[in-house]
């Protein structure tokens, strides 16, 4: 380990937050699509990827789609139709209805609610897993008893408190959309995420633990739901000799080329998880003695996929940090630091980190939406984690030697 940063030079090649890791099998199946001329949104790669993923996660049906956002959108549309019936012309299936959503997440989680005309109500985060708070969710039903849909994400690959969330939803007769975009391969009580909701979605975006450069999937045990999503994703074409349409459809199907990349990747999911876990554990050990903690998880019930390793700085070790909607500044202070200083320092050495997801209730686009905390004191857990947290370089091609340098760079920010 380095004792200081004076002799450290910037990395010649950038150390990424989380970049695609190719193995060669991906090219085999892409070439197979070329040879067979299945350069379309149908083909053997798509069929196989749907089978492989459904089998891995433990659901009966998987529908390959263009991206995780498409999967979330059609899951939300399906939930709205089940709850409220088919949409009126130029309206979504959730038109005029509120939906409880994770607050600290990527905006794709909640945008699908808006696509369908619903109003997201943001539920604060809990500290044990950085996911939607069951206590805040229970309180939200007291405030908005008519709500019948809950959408939650597993942040950074860490499973949420699924049993507690489901118990709250069952008491209030609410359906669940599970956003497992970041948590492919993570387990809760021995079962893979992506099978716990009434409707489920995963992502194969370029930075995910398994990638096709893009792509996503809708997951279900209902053949009827799978068939409906498949139809919607192909512009809702009816079984007629010509293009016949009686309802709104979307161009959401996955390319057979993209599916070839994913097909080649899937055999390496467990290897990627093991590499990500080693990175997490190395950070945890390397930061011993610092006033920080790593992103937490419920070790008794869950096993993350360790997609991103994150750091939370203790409150009394924070220097002054100021953020606007687009910029961040800090005031250096001996013995203290903040996410802005650490991220700027990492960037100086050619390493990529990121701020924690900015909570949805703090985003200008959603700042007027309702936001519910776990108590009447308005203790905003998500805002606190956003202020003090950051995502560390978590690329599974990062060498231990590179990670040791990153650890020392972070440690130097507390000097």
Buried (B, 14 or more C-beta within 10 A) or exposed (E): EBEEBEEBEEBEEBBBBBBBBBEEBBEEBBEBBEEEEBEEBBBBBBBBBBEBBBEBBBBEBBBBBBBBBBBBBBBBBBBBBBBBEEBEEEEBBBBEBBBBBBBBBBBBBBBBBBBBBBBBBBBBBBEEBBBBBBBBBBBBBEEBEEBBBBBBBBBBBBBBBBEBBBBBBEEBEBBBBBBBBBBBBBBBEEEBBBBBBBBBBBBBBEBBBBBBBBBBBBBBBBEEBBEBBBBBBBBBEEEEEEEEEEEBBBEBBBBBBBBBBBBBBBEBBEEBBEBBBBBBEBBBEBBEEBBBBBBBBBEEBBBBBBBBBBBBBEEEBBBEBEBEEEEBEBEEEEEBBBBBBBBBBBEEBEBBBBBBBBBBBBBEEBEEBBBBBBEEEEEBBBBBBBBBBBBBBBBBBBEEEBBBBBBBBBBBBBE
